[in-house]
Amino acid sequence: MKKIPKTVDALPGTFMLTGMFGFIITAIYTSSGKIPLDYGVAFCIVFLIMLLASLKSIMPSGKI
């Protein structure tokens, strides 16, 4: 059987922007007290995972 190379398409740029802006806005709102700390940390983790996933998708597979 032929081995088929894995190809992964990059995530759209809006996904990365959503992760960046979501993380920054959530961090600011949490530090200013507009969002409770537990919700702020949870949202920061979600947006950070989104940002890391988008960065991983644009890197060549052998580099990370």
PDB file of N, H, CA, C and O in Angstrom:
ATOM      1  N   MET A   1       0.835  -1.185   0.000  1.00  0.00           N
ATOM      2  CA  MET A   1       0.000   0.000   0.000  1.00  0.00           C
ATOM      3  C   MET A   1       0.876   1.243   0.000  1.00  0.00           C
ATOM      4  O   MET A   1       1.937   1.287   0.622  1.00  0.00           O
ATOM      5  N   LYS A   2       0.401   2.242  -0.713  1.00  0.00           N
ATOM      6  H   LYS A   2      -0.462   2.207  -1.218  1.00  0.00           H
ATOM      7  CA  LYS A   2       1.107   3.509  -0.739  1.00  0.00           C
ATOM      8  C   LYS A   2       0.816   4.294   0.526  1.00  0.00           C
ATOM      9  O   LYS A   2      -0.315   4.339   1.012  1.00  0.00           O
ATOM     10  N   LYS A   3       1.853   4.902   1.037  1.00  0.00           N
ATOM     11  H   LYS A   3       2.771   4.865   0.643  1.00  0.00           H
ATOM     12  CA  LYS A   3       1.657   5.743   2.209  1.00  0.00           C
ATOM     13  C   LYS A   3       1.273   7.143   1.741  1.00  0.00           C
ATOM     14  O   LYS A   3       2.009   7.782   0.989  1.00  0.00           O
ATOM     15  N   ILE A   4       0.130   7.601   2.189  1.00  0.00           N
ATOM     16  H   ILE A   4      -0.468   7.082   2.800  1.00  0.00           H
ATOM     17  CA  ILE A   4      -0.365   8.916   1.791  1.00  0.00           C
ATOM     18  C   ILE A   4       0.137   9.943   2.805  1.00  0.00           C
ATOM     19  O   ILE A   4      -0.101   9.795   4.004  1.00  0.00           O
ATOM     20  N   PRO A   5       0.831  10.983   2.334  1.00  0.00           N
ATOM     21  CA  PRO A   5       1.317  11.992   3.282  1.00  0.00           C
ATOM     22  C   PRO A   5       0.156  12.776   3.890  1.00  0.00           C
ATOM     23  O   PRO A   5      -0.848  13.053   3.234  1.00  0.00           O
ATOM     24  N   LYS A   6       0.328  13.121   5.157  1.00  0.00           N
ATOM     25  H   LYS A   6       1.144  12.896   5.690  1.00  0.00           H
ATOM     26  CA  LYS A   6      -0.700  13.893   5.841  1.00  0.00           C
ATOM     27  C   LYS A   6      -0.626  15.348   5.384  1.00  0.00           C
ATOM     28  O   LYS A   6       0.443  15.957   5.370  1.00  0.00           O
ATOM     29  N   THR A   7      -1.749  15.874   5.024  1.00  0.00           N
ATOM     30  H   THR A   7      -2.618  15.379   5.035  1.00  0.00           H
ATOM     31  CA  THR A   7      -1.820  17.289   4.691  1.00  0.00           C
ATOM     32  C   THR A   7      -2.883  17.926   5.566  1.00  0.00           C
ATOM     33  O   THR A   7      -4.007  17.435   5.669  1.00  0.00           O
ATOM     34  N   VAL A   8      -2.511  19.010   6.182  1.00  0.00           N
ATOM     35  H   VAL A   8      -1.598  19.409   6.099  1.00  0.00           H
ATOM     36  CA  VAL A   8      -3.432  19.732   7.045  1.00  0.00           C
ATOM     37  C   VAL A   8      -3.551  21.144   6.510  1.00  0.00           C
ATOM     38  O   VAL A   8      -2.549  21.836   6.332  1.00  0.00           O
ATOM     39  N   ASP A   9      -4.763  21.565   6.258  1.00  0.00           N
ATOM     40  H   ASP A   9      -5.577  21.003   6.403  1.00  0.00           H
ATOM     41  CA  ASP A   9      -4.975  22.925   5.781  1.00  0.00           C
ATOM     42  C   ASP A   9      -4.866  23.894   6.948  1.00  0.00           C
ATOM     43  O   ASP A   9      -5.224  23.569   8.079  1.00  0.00           O
ATOM     44  N   ALA A  10      -4.373  25.071   6.661  1.00  0.00           N
ATOM     45  H   ALA A  10      -4.081  25.335   5.742  1.00  0.00           H
ATOM     46  CA  ALA A  10      -4.258  26.100   7.689  1.00  0.00           C
ATOM     47  C   ALA A  10      -5.646  26.611   8.064  1.00  0.00           C
ATOM     48  O   ALA A  10      -6.548  26.684   7.230  1.00  0.00           O
ATOM     49  N   LEU A  11      -5.790  26.958   9.322  1.00  0.00           N
ATOM     50  H   LEU A  11      -5.057  26.899  10.000  1.00  0.00           H
ATOM     51  CA  LEU A  11      -7.047  27.546   9.769  1.00  0.00           C
ATOM     52  C   LEU A  11      -7.160  28.959   9.205  1.00  0.00           C
ATOM     53  O   LEU A  11      -6.141  29.585   8.911  1.00  0.00           O
ATOM     54  N   PRO A  12      -8.371  29.467   9.051  1.00  0.00           N
ATOM     55  CA  PRO A  12      -8.517  30.816   8.495  1.00  0.00           C
ATOM     56  C   PRO A  12      -7.923  31.883   9.416  1.00  0.00           C
ATOM     57  O   PRO A  12      -7.803  31.684  10.624  1.00  0.00           O
ATOM     58  N   GLY A  13      -7.561  33.003   8.828  1.00  0.00           N
ATOM     59  H   GLY A  13      -7.659  33.166   7.846  1.00  0.00           H
ATOM     60  CA  GLY A  13      -6.966  34.091   9.597  1.00  0.00           C
ATOM     61  C   GLY A  13      -7.908  34.673  10.630  1.00  0.00           C
ATOM     62  O   GLY A  13      -7.469  35.184  11.660  1.00  0.00           O
ATOM     63  N   THR A  14      -9.209  34.597  10.358  1.00  0.00           N
ATOM     64  H   THR A  14      -9.566  34.181   9.522  1.00  0.00           H
ATOM     65  CA  THR A  14     -10.173  35.111  11.331  1.00  0.00           C
ATOM     66  C   THR A  14     -10.175  34.285  12.611  1.00  0.00           C
ATOM     67  O   THR A  14     -10.492  34.800  13.683  1.00  0.00           O
ATOM     68  N   PHE A  15      -9.826  33.014  12.505  1.00  0.00           N
ATOM     69  H   PHE A  15      -9.569  32.596  11.634  1.00  0.00           H
ATOM     70  CA  PHE A  15      -9.735  32.166  13.694  1.00  0.00           C
ATOM     71  C   PHE A  15      -8.602  32.660  14.594  1.00  0.00           C
ATOM     72  O   PHE A  15      -8.753  32.713  15.814  1.00  0.00           O
ATOM     73  N   MET A  16      -7.457  33.023  13.981  1.00  0.00           N
ATOM     74  H   MET A  16      -7.335  32.980  12.990  1.00  0.00           H
ATOM     75  CA  MET A  16      -6.332  33.543  14.749  1.00  0.00           C
ATOM     76  C   MET A  16      -6.672  34.902  15.358  1.00  0.00           C
ATOM     77  O   MET A  16      -6.350  35.163  16.517  1.00  0.00           O
ATOM     78  N   LEU A  17      -7.318  35.761  14.582  1.00  0.00           N
ATOM     79  H   LEU A  17      -7.580  35.549  13.641  1.00  0.00           H
ATOM     80  CA  LEU A  17      -7.698  37.075  15.104  1.00  0.00           C
ATOM     81  C   LEU A  17      -8.683  36.959  16.262  1.00  0.00           C
ATOM     82  O   LEU A  17      -8.583  37.693  17.245  1.00  0.00           O
ATOM     83  N   THR A  18      -9.625  36.042  16.142  1.00  0.00           N
ATOM     84  H   THR A  18      -9.706  35.446  15.343  1.00  0.00           H
ATOM     85  CA  THR A  18     -10.577  35.826  17.228  1.00  0.00           C
ATOM     86  C   THR A  18      -9.864  35.363  18.485  1.00  0.00           C
ATOM     87  O   THR A  18     -10.187  35.812  19.585  1.00  0.00           O
ATOM     88  N   GLY A  19      -8.897  34.471  18.332  1.00  0.00           N
ATOM     89  H   GLY A  19      -8.634  34.106  17.439  1.00  0.00           H
ATOM     90  CA  GLY A  19      -8.133  34.003  19.480  1.00  0.00           C
ATOM     91  C   GLY A  19      -7.318  35.105  20.120  1.00  0.00           C
ATOM     92  O   GLY A  19      -7.278  35.220  21.345  1.00  0.00           O
ATOM     93  N   MET A  20      -6.659  35.927  19.294  1.00  0.00           N
ATOM     94  H   MET A  20      -6.691  35.833  18.299  1.00  0.00           H
ATOM     95  CA  MET A  20      -5.835  37.017  19.839  1.00  0.00           C
ATOM     96  C   MET A  20      -6.684  38.066  20.536  1.00  0.00           C
ATOM     97  O   MET A  20      -6.446  38.408  21.695  1.00  0.00           O
ATOM     98  N   PHE A  21      -7.687  38.577  19.811  1.00  0.00           N
ATOM     99  H   PHE A  21      -7.881  38.299  18.870  1.00  0.00           H
ATOM    100  CA  PHE A  21      -8.513  39.631  20.398  1.00  0.00           C
ATOM    101  C   PHE A  21      -9.323  39.121  21.586  1.00  0.00           C
ATOM    102  O   PHE A  21      -9.487  39.836  22.574  1.00  0.00           O
ATOM    103  N   GLY A  22      -9.822  37.911  21.500  1.00  0.00           N
ATOM    104  H   GLY A  22      -9.688  37.330  20.697  1.00  0.00           H
ATOM    105  CA  GLY A  22     -10.565  37.341  22.619  1.00  0.00           C
ATOM    106  C   GLY A  22      -9.713  37.208  23.857  1.00  0.00           C
ATOM    107  O   GLY A  22     -10.167  37.508  24.961  1.00  0.00           O
ATOM    108  N   PHE A  23      -8.470  36.755  23.686  1.00  0.00           N
ATOM    109  H   PHE A  23      -8.101  36.511  22.789  1.00  0.00           H
ATOM    110  CA  PHE A  23      -7.573  36.617  24.833  1.00  0.00           C
ATOM    111  C   PHE A  23      -7.257  37.978  25.442  1.00  0.00           C
ATOM    112  O   PHE A  23      -7.311  38.143  26.660  1.00  0.00           O
ATOM    113  N   ILE A  24      -6.928  38.954  24.597  1.00  0.00           N
ATOM    114  H   ILE A  24      -6.884  38.821  23.607  1.00  0.00           H
ATOM    115  CA  ILE A  24      -6.564  40.284  25.104  1.00  0.00           C
ATOM    116  C   ILE A  24      -7.746  40.952  25.801  1.00  0.00           C
ATOM    117  O   ILE A  24      -7.599  41.486  26.901  1.00  0.00           O
ATOM    118  N   ILE A  25      -8.910  40.923  25.168  1.00  0.00           N
ATOM    119  H   ILE A  25      -9.030  40.489  24.275  1.00  0.00           H
ATOM    120  CA  ILE A  25     -10.087  41.569  25.755  1.00  0.00           C
ATOM    121  C   ILE A  25     -10.495  40.881  27.051  1.00  0.00           C
ATOM    122  O   ILE A  25     -10.837  41.548  28.027  1.00  0.00           O
ATOM    123  N   THR A  26     -10.462  39.556  27.066  1.00  0.00           N
ATOM    124  H   THR A  26     -10.185  39.013  26.273  1.00  0.00           H
ATOM    125  CA  THR A  26     -10.823  38.832  28.284  1.00  0.00           C
ATOM    126  C   THR A  26      -9.833  39.109  29.405  1.00  0.00           C
ATOM    127  O   THR A  26     -10.234  39.263  30.558  1.00  0.00           O
ATOM    128  N   ALA A  27      -8.545  39.176  29.084  1.00  0.00           N
ATOM    129  H   ALA A  27      -8.218  39.051  28.147  1.00  0.00           H
ATOM    130  CA  ALA A  27      -7.542  39.476  30.111  1.00  0.00           C
ATOM    131  C   ALA A  27      -7.750  40.878  30.680  1.00  0.00           C
ATOM    132  O   ALA A  27      -7.636  41.077  31.890  1.00  0.00           O
ATOM    133  N   ILE A  28      -8.054  41.846  29.824  1.00  0.00           N
ATOM    134  H   ILE A  28      -8.147  41.684  28.842  1.00  0.00           H
ATOM    135  CA  ILE A  28      -8.286  43.216  30.299  1.00  0.00           C
ATOM    136  C   ILE A  28      -9.545  43.282  31.158  1.00  0.00           C
ATOM    137  O   ILE A  28      -9.534  43.883  32.232  1.00  0.00           O
ATOM    138  N   TYR A  29     -10.629  42.668  30.689  1.00  0.00           N
ATOM    139  H   TYR A  29     -10.638  42.180  29.816  1.00  0.00           H
ATOM    140  CA  TYR A  29     -11.878  42.699  31.454  1.00  0.00           C
ATOM    141  C   TYR A  29     -11.747  41.964  32.785  1.00  0.00           C
ATOM    142  O   TYR A  29     -12.339  42.374  33.783  1.00  0.00           O
ATOM    143  N   THR A  30     -10.981  40.892  32.803  1.00  0.00           N
ATOM    144  H   THR A  30     -10.500  40.559  31.992  1.00  0.00           H
ATOM    145  CA  THR A  30     -10.803  40.145  34.046  1.00  0.00           C
ATOM    146  C   THR A  30      -9.967  40.940  35.038  1.00  0.00           C
ATOM    147  O   THR A  30     -10.286  40.987  36.226  1.00  0.00           O
ATOM    148  N   SER A  31      -8.899  41.564  34.555  1.00  0.00           N
ATOM    149  H   SER A  31      -8.640  41.526  33.590  1.00  0.00           H
ATOM    150  CA  SER A  31      -8.042  42.326  35.467  1.00  0.00           C
ATOM    151  C   SER A  31      -8.732  43.584  35.977  1.00  0.00           C
ATOM    152  O   SER A  31      -8.411  44.058  37.067  1.00  0.00           O
ATOM    153  N   SER A  32      -9.676  44.136  35.212  1.00  0.00           N
ATOM    154  H   SER A  32      -9.937  43.751  34.327  1.00  0.00           H
ATOM    155  CA  SER A  32     -10.391  45.329  35.672  1.00  0.00           C
ATOM    156  C   SER A  32     -11.587  44.980  36.554  1.00  0.00           C
ATOM    157  O   SER A  32     -12.170  45.870  37.174  1.00  0.00           O
ATOM    158  N   GLY A  33     -11.960  43.716  36.623  1.00  0.00           N
ATOM    159  H   GLY A  33     -11.487  42.993  36.120  1.00  0.00           H
ATOM    160  CA  GLY A  33     -13.043  43.289  37.497  1.00  0.00           C
ATOM    161  C   GLY A  33     -14.408  43.242  36.832  1.00  0.00           C
ATOM    162  O   GLY A  33     -15.408  43.012  37.512  1.00  0.00           O
ATOM    163  N   LYS A  34     -14.478  43.454  35.524  1.00  0.00           N
ATOM    164  H   LYS A  34     -13.666  43.641  34.972  1.00  0.00           H
ATOM    165  CA  LYS A  34     -15.770  43.408  34.834  1.00  0.00           C
ATOM    166  C   LYS A  34     -16.262  41.977  34.638  1.00  0.00           C
ATOM    167  O   LYS A  34     -17.464  41.747  34.503  1.00  0.00           O
ATOM    168  N   ILE A  35     -15.343  41.020  34.622  1.00  0.00           N
ATOM    169  H   ILE A  35     -14.367  41.207  34.732  1.00  0.00           H
ATOM    170  CA  ILE A  35     -15.681  39.603  34.503  1.00  0.00           C
ATOM    171  C   ILE A  35     -15.132  38.913  35.753  1.00  0.00           C
ATOM    172  O   ILE A  35     -14.006  39.198  36.158  1.00  0.00           O
ATOM    173  N   PRO A  36     -15.903  38.008  36.377  1.00  0.00           N
ATOM    174  CA  PRO A  36     -15.367  37.274  37.526  1.00  0.00           C
ATOM    175  C   PRO A  36     -14.108  36.488  37.151  1.00  0.00           C
ATOM    176  O   PRO A  36     -13.935  36.080  36.002  1.00  0.00           O
ATOM    177  N   LEU A  37     -13.245  36.288  38.127  1.00  0.00           N
ATOM    178  H   LEU A  37     -13.385  36.619  39.060  1.00  0.00           H
ATOM    179  CA  LEU A  37     -11.941  35.675  37.881  1.00  0.00           C
ATOM    180  C   LEU A  37     -12.056  34.270  37.297  1.00  0.00           C
ATOM    181  O   LEU A  37     -11.317  33.926  36.375  1.00  0.00           O
ATOM    182  N   ASP A  38     -12.977  33.451  37.820  1.00  0.00           N
ATOM    183  H   ASP A  38     -13.578  33.731  38.569  1.00  0.00           H
ATOM    184  CA  ASP A  38     -13.071  32.078  37.312  1.00  0.00           C
ATOM    185  C   ASP A  38     -13.544  32.031  35.857  1.00  0.00           C
ATOM    186  O   ASP A  38     -13.050  31.221  35.073  1.00  0.00           O
ATOM    187  N   TYR A  39     -14.492  32.891  35.494  1.00  0.00           N
ATOM    188  H   TYR A  39     -14.893  33.549  36.131  1.00  0.00           H
ATOM    189  CA  TYR A  39     -14.913  32.953  34.090  1.00  0.00           C
ATOM    190  C   TYR A  39     -13.804  33.531  33.215  1.00  0.00           C
ATOM    191  O   TYR A  39     -13.598  33.074  32.091  1.00  0.00           O
ATOM    192  N   GLY A  40     -13.098  34.523  33.720  1.00  0.00           N
ATOM    193  H   GLY A  40     -13.266  34.895  34.633  1.00  0.00           H
ATOM    194  CA  GLY A  40     -12.022  35.133  32.950  1.00  0.00           C
ATOM    195  C   GLY A  40     -10.909  34.162  32.636  1.00  0.00           C
ATOM    196  O   GLY A  40     -10.403  34.128  31.515  1.00  0.00           O
ATOM    197  N   VAL A  41     -10.526  33.371  33.623  1.00  0.00           N
ATOM    198  H   VAL A  41     -10.937  33.399  34.534  1.00  0.00           H
ATOM    199  CA  VAL A  41      -9.470  32.376  33.405  1.00  0.00           C
ATOM    200  C   VAL A  41      -9.939  31.321  32.408  1.00  0.00           C
ATOM    201  O   VAL A  41      -9.175  30.901  31.538  1.00  0.00           O
ATOM    202  N   ALA A  42     -11.185  30.896  32.534  1.00  0.00           N
ATOM    203  H   ALA A  42     -11.806  31.237  33.240  1.00  0.00           H
ATOM    204  CA  ALA A  42     -11.714  29.887  31.604  1.00  0.00           C
ATOM    205  C   ALA A  42     -11.737  30.412  30.167  1.00  0.00           C
ATOM    206  O   ALA A  42     -11.336  29.707  29.241  1.00  0.00           O
ATOM    207  N   PHE A  43     -12.201  31.636  29.986  1.00  0.00           N
ATOM    208  H   PHE A  43     -12.527  32.208  30.739  1.00  0.00           H
ATOM    209  CA  PHE A  43     -12.221  32.212  28.637  1.00  0.00           C
ATOM    210  C   PHE A  43     -10.813  32.436  28.101  1.00  0.00           C
ATOM    211  O   PHE A  43     -10.561  32.217  26.916  1.00  0.00           O
ATOM    212  N   CYS A  44      -9.887  32.873  28.967  1.00  0.00           N
ATOM    213  H   CYS A  44     -10.091  33.051  29.929  1.00  0.00           H
ATOM    214  CA  CYS A  44      -8.496  33.062  28.523  1.00  0.00           C
ATOM    215  C   CYS A  44      -7.896  31.745  28.047  1.00  0.00           C
ATOM    216  O   CYS A  44      -7.177  31.713  27.048  1.00  0.00           O
ATOM    217  N   ILE A  45      -8.185  30.668  28.752  1.00  0.00           N
ATOM    218  H   ILE A  45      -8.769  30.694  29.563  1.00  0.00           H
ATOM    219  CA  ILE A  45      -7.666  29.357  28.345  1.00  0.00           C
ATOM    220  C   ILE A  45      -8.241  28.953  26.987  1.00  0.00           C
ATOM    221  O   ILE A  45      -7.515  28.451  26.129  1.00  0.00           O
ATOM    222  N   VAL A  46      -9.536  29.170  26.793  1.00  0.00           N
ATOM    223  H   VAL A  46     -10.126  29.579  27.490  1.00  0.00           H
ATOM    224  CA  VAL A  46     -10.171  28.812  25.516  1.00  0.00           C
ATOM    225  C   VAL A  46      -9.569  29.613  24.367  1.00  0.00           C
ATOM    226  O   VAL A  46      -9.236  29.050  23.324  1.00  0.00           O
ATOM    227  N   PHE A  47      -9.427  30.926  24.554  1.00  0.00           N
ATOM    228  H   PHE A  47      -9.697  31.384  25.401  1.00  0.00           H
ATOM    229  CA  PHE A  47      -8.871  31.756  23.485  1.00  0.00           C
ATOM    230  C   PHE A  47      -7.394  31.465  23.259  1.00  0.00           C
ATOM    231  O   PHE A  47      -6.919  31.565  22.127  1.00  0.00           O
ATOM    232  N   LEU A  48      -6.660  31.110  24.300  1.00  0.00           N
ATOM    233  H   LEU A  48      -7.046  31.029  25.219  1.00  0.00           H
ATOM    234  CA  LEU A  48      -5.255  30.742  24.134  1.00  0.00           C
ATOM    235  C   LEU A  48      -5.129  29.440  23.347  1.00  0.00           C
ATOM    236  O   LEU A  48      -4.241  29.312  22.504  1.00  0.00           O
ATOM    237  N   ILE A  49      -6.001  28.482  23.609  1.00  0.00           N
ATOM    238  H   ILE A  49      -6.722  28.586  24.294  1.00  0.00           H
ATOM    239  CA  ILE A  49      -5.992  27.230  22.843  1.00  0.00           C
ATOM    240  C   ILE A  49      -6.316  27.506  21.376  1.00  0.00           C
ATOM    241  O   ILE A  49      -5.709  26.915  20.483  1.00  0.00           O
ATOM    242  N   MET A  50      -7.269  28.401  21.126  1.00  0.00           N
ATOM    243  H   MET A  50      -7.762  28.881  21.851  1.00  0.00           H
ATOM    244  CA  MET A  50      -7.583  28.775  19.743  1.00  0.00           C
ATOM    245  C   MET A  50      -6.373  29.389  19.056  1.00  0.00           C
ATOM    246  O   MET A  50      -6.078  29.064  17.906  1.00  0.00           O
ATOM    247  N   LEU A  51      -5.671  30.277  19.756  1.00  0.00           N
ATOM    248  H   LEU A  51      -5.911  30.541  20.690  1.00  0.00           H
ATOM    249  CA  LEU A  51      -4.505  30.935  19.179  1.00  0.00           C
ATOM    250  C   LEU A  51      -3.390  29.939  18.906  1.00  0.00           C
ATOM    251  O   LEU A  51      -2.766  29.983  17.845  1.00  0.00           O
ATOM    252  N   LEU A  52      -3.133  29.043  19.848  1.00  0.00           N
ATOM    253  H   LEU A  52      -3.640  29.007  20.709  1.00  0.00           H
ATOM    254  CA  LEU A  52      -2.084  28.041  19.653  1.00  0.00           C
ATOM    255  C   LEU A  52      -2.434  27.073  18.519  1.00  0.00           C
ATOM    256  O   LEU A  52      -1.551  26.656  17.769  1.00  0.00           O
ATOM    257  N   ALA A  53      -3.702  26.718  18.391  1.00  0.00           N
ATOM    258  H   ALA A  53      -4.419  27.057  19.000  1.00  0.00           H
ATOM    259  CA  ALA A  53      -4.116  25.825  17.299  1.00  0.00           C
ATOM    260  C   ALA A  53      -3.922  26.493  15.943  1.00  0.00           C
ATOM    261  O   ALA A  53      -3.511  25.845  14.981  1.00  0.00           O
ATOM    262  N   SER A  54      -4.216  27.777  15.867  1.00  0.00           N
ATOM    263  H   SER A  54      -4.549  28.304  16.649  1.00  0.00           H
ATOM    264  CA  SER A  54      -4.033  28.464  14.587  1.00  0.00           C
ATOM    265  C   SER A  54      -2.557  28.627  14.262  1.00  0.00           C
ATOM    266  O   SER A  54      -2.172  28.543  13.096  1.00  0.00           O
ATOM    267  N   LEU A  55      -1.722  28.860  15.272  1.00  0.00           N
ATOM    268  H   LEU A  55      -2.034  28.928  16.220  1.00  0.00           H
ATOM    269  CA  LEU A  55      -0.281  28.940  15.024  1.00  0.00           C
ATOM    270  C   LEU A  55       0.277  27.587  14.608  1.00  0.00           C
ATOM    271  O   LEU A  55       1.139  27.512  13.733  1.00  0.00           O
ATOM    272  N   LYS A  56      -0.207  26.523  15.228  1.00  0.00           N
ATOM    273  H   LYS A  56      -0.907  26.584  15.939  1.00  0.00           H
ATOM    274  CA  LYS A  56       0.248  25.180  14.878  1.00  0.00           C
ATOM    275  C   LYS A  56      -0.144  24.822  13.450  1.00  0.00           C
ATOM    276  O   LYS A  56       0.600  24.129  12.756  1.00  0.00           O
ATOM    277  N   SER A  57      -1.297  25.287  13.012  1.00  0.00           N
ATOM    278  H   SER A  57      -1.902  25.850  13.576  1.00  0.00           H
ATOM    279  CA  SER A  57      -1.762  24.908  11.680  1.00  0.00           C
ATOM    280  C   SER A  57      -0.986  25.603  10.564  1.00  0.00           C
ATOM    281  O   SER A  57      -0.993  25.122   9.431  1.00  0.00           O
ATOM    282  N   ILE A  58      -0.318  26.720  10.851  1.00  0.00           N
ATOM    283  H   ILE A  58      -0.313  27.111  11.771  1.00  0.00           H
ATOM    284  CA  ILE A  58       0.445  27.390   9.800  1.00  0.00           C
ATOM    285  C   ILE A  58       1.905  26.967   9.786  1.00  0.00           C
ATOM    286  O   ILE A  58       2.632  27.299   8.850  1.00  0.00           O
ATOM    287  N   MET A  59       2.351  26.234  10.815  1.00  0.00           N
ATOM    288  H   MET A  59       1.761  25.964  11.575  1.00  0.00           H
ATOM    289  CA  MET A  59       3.732  25.746  10.860  1.00  0.00           C
ATOM    290  C   MET A  59       3.848  24.455  10.059  1.00  0.00           C
ATOM    291  O   MET A  59       2.891  23.683   9.993  1.00  0.00           O
ATOM    292  N   PRO A  60       5.006  24.208   9.450  1.00  0.00           N
ATOM    293  CA  PRO A  60       5.219  22.897   8.825  1.00  0.00           C
ATOM    294  C   PRO A  60       5.149  21.800   9.886  1.00  0.00           C
ATOM    295  O   PRO A  60       5.538  22.015  11.034  1.00  0.00           O
ATOM    296  N   SER A  61       4.662  20.647   9.506  1.00  0.00           N
ATOM    297  H   SER A  61       4.346  20.472   8.574  1.00  0.00           H
ATOM    298  CA  SER A  61       4.380  19.598  10.490  1.00  0.00           C
ATOM    299  C   SER A  61       5.627  19.081  11.193  1.00  0.00           C
ATOM    300  O   SER A  61       5.514  18.587  12.315  1.00  0.00           O
ATOM    301  N   GLY A  62       6.793  19.169  10.602  1.00  0.00           N
ATOM    302  H   GLY A  62       6.885  19.571   9.691  1.00  0.00           H
ATOM    303  CA  GLY A  62       7.998  18.652  11.229  1.00  0.00           C
ATOM    304  C   GLY A  62       8.683  19.619  12.166  1.00  0.00           C
ATOM    305  O   GLY A  62       9.649  19.241  12.828  1.00  0.00           O
ATOM    306  N   LYS A  63       8.221  20.850  12.247  1.00  0.00           N
ATOM    307  H   LYS A  63       7.436  21.158  11.709  1.00  0.00           H
ATOM    308  CA  LYS A  63       8.903  21.867  13.037  1.00  0.00           C
ATOM    309  C   LYS A  63       8.482  21.903  14.490  1.00  0.00           C
ATOM    310  O   LYS A  63       9.254  22.354  15.336  1.00  0.00           O
ATOM    311  N   ILE A  64       7.276  21.441  14.807  1.00  0.00           N
ATOM    312  H   ILE A  64       6.650  21.076  14.119  1.00  0.00           H
ATOM    313  CA  ILE A  64       6.817  21.492  16.203  1.00  0.00           C
ATOM    314  C   ILE A  64       6.754  20.090  16.755  1.00  0.00           C
ATOM    315  O   ILE A  64       6.391  19.900  17.916  1.00  0.00           O
TER     316      ILE A  64
END
